[in-house]
Amino acid sequence: MKQKTLFIVSAIVLLLAFVAAAVFYSGQKEKAANELAETNRAALIRMHSPTEGNPNAPVVIVEFFDPACETCSAFYPRVKKLMAAHPDKIRLVLRYAPFHKGSDKVVAVLEAARKQGKFWPALEALFSSQRDWAANHTAQVGKVWKHLDGLGLNMEQMAFDITAPEIDKLIAQDLEDAHTLNVTMTPEYFVNGKPLPSFGYEQLTELVGQALAESVR
């Protein structure tokens, strides 16, 4: 009987120790994520970064993307849906990480469209037509232009603006920040400065949910 009691007590002690260790680990992980977020804050958002949504939104999603990235194209409407589900609560900030061959030229097209106030329509047009101009993971900028028809863009001005030297500087800054933040693939997301614990839409929605909950405390 004593042995049975001793066994039960030992089991309870081990269980409590396990729970305590799990809570401690979780707390340490959260602390590390917060410290990383603070350290990375300066590299997350730049003045030139395209943004959409309420500028005072409590939750900010920073996404490093490549216009020729298939996963970026697939995730874009899902992120927009997530924003629509929480009106004025989420702001999206885009950063360039043109890892695919030729993607930097497409970034230049997007920046030229931005000068005419058409960045977001141009981005959506290129994402929806990506299979045509980004075959075999290589961006072919010559095939991009036809997909911008109907957006009301001044194509002659676009052809001039894509050569602007500041675009190269902008891309270089984003790539430098991507390196600082250990971004090696796209898309990569940060929610209020915190990186995803692992890649996936479920992980993104969970991190956004946590940030939304924290914003109303």
HELIX and SHEET records of a PDB file:
HELIX    1   1 LYS A    2  LEU A   44  1                                  43    
HELIX    2   2 GLU A   70  ALA A   85  1                                  16    
HELIX    3   3 SER A  103  LYS A  115  1                                  13    
HELIX    4   4 PHE A  119  SER A  128  1                                  10    
HELIX    5   5 GLN A  130  TRP A  133  1                                   4    
HELIX    6   6 ALA A  135  HIS A  137  5                                   3    
HELIX    7   7 VAL A  141  LYS A  143  5                                   3    
HELIX    8   8 TRP A  145  LEU A  148  5                                   4    
HELIX    9   9 MET A  155  ASP A  161  1                                   7    
HELIX   10  10 PRO A  165  THR A  180  1                                  16    
HELIX   11  11 TYR A  201  SER A  215  1                                  15    
SHEET    1   A 5 THR A  51  GLU A  52  0                                        
SHEET    2   A 5 ILE A  90  TYR A  96 -1                                        
SHEET    3   A 5 VAL A  59  PHE A  65  1                                        
SHEET    4   A 5 GLU A 188  VAL A 191 -1                                        
SHEET    5   A 5 LYS A 194  PRO A 195 -1                                        
END                                                                             
